[in-house]
Amino acid sequence: MTHPDIPFHNNASEQAVRQAKVKKKVSGCFRSERGATRHATLLSIIETCKKRNMDILDSLKLMMRGELSFRGR
């Protein structure tokens, strides 16, 4: 309560993992571990871009060219 910039709930975290849970619920599972890993990685990138108010498509393009990385930030 003394830090107004920090939310007092974890709704953002729960919403970030909701899409993965819905995917599992609808399809039952992933066909391969590689596919599950790729899906989780892509969701992580998308959610990070959303939290940082970055354009998702532009960020993905920059990452593919090696011009953007979230490591060490």
N, C-alpha and C positions, 0 to 999 in steps of 0.2 A: 504494500500500500504506500510505501514511502518512495517508490520509484514508478512514476506514472507512465514511463515509456515501456515498462514490462507488463504484458497482459497478466491478469490474475486468473486466467483459465488456460486450458490446453486444447481448446477447440481447433486451433490451426494445425496442431500436430495430429489430432484425430482425423481431420479432413484430409491431410496429406496422405495418410495410409488408406483412406476409404476406397479410393479407386482400385487399389490392388486387391482389397478384400472383395469388392464387387466382382472383379474379374474372376477371382477364385470361386465365388459363389455361383456365378453364371455358368462357367465352363467346367467346374469341378476341379480342374488342375491344369497345369501346363504340360505340354507334351514332352518337353525336355528340360533339363536343368539349365542348359544354355539359353533357351527361350525365356525361362523365368528370370535368369540373371539379366538378360538384355532388357526385359520389361521393367524390372526394378531399377536398373540404371537409368533408363529413359525417364521413368516417373520421377526419380530423384532429381534429375537435371531440370525437368519441367517445373517441379515444385520449388526448386531453388531459384529459378528465374522469376517465378511468380512472387516469391517473398522479397526479392530484390528489385521488383518492378522493372524487369528487363524484358525486352521483346523475345519471346520464346524461339520463333523461327530464325530471327537474326542471330541469336545466341548459338543455336544449333549449327548454323552455317559457319560461324566463326570457330566453333569447336572442331568441326570437320576439317577446317583448314589449319588447325593448330594455333589459331590466334587468340583463343580464349581458354582459360582453365580456371576451375574453382579451387584448385589445390593451393594451399599456402595462404589463402585469403582469410 
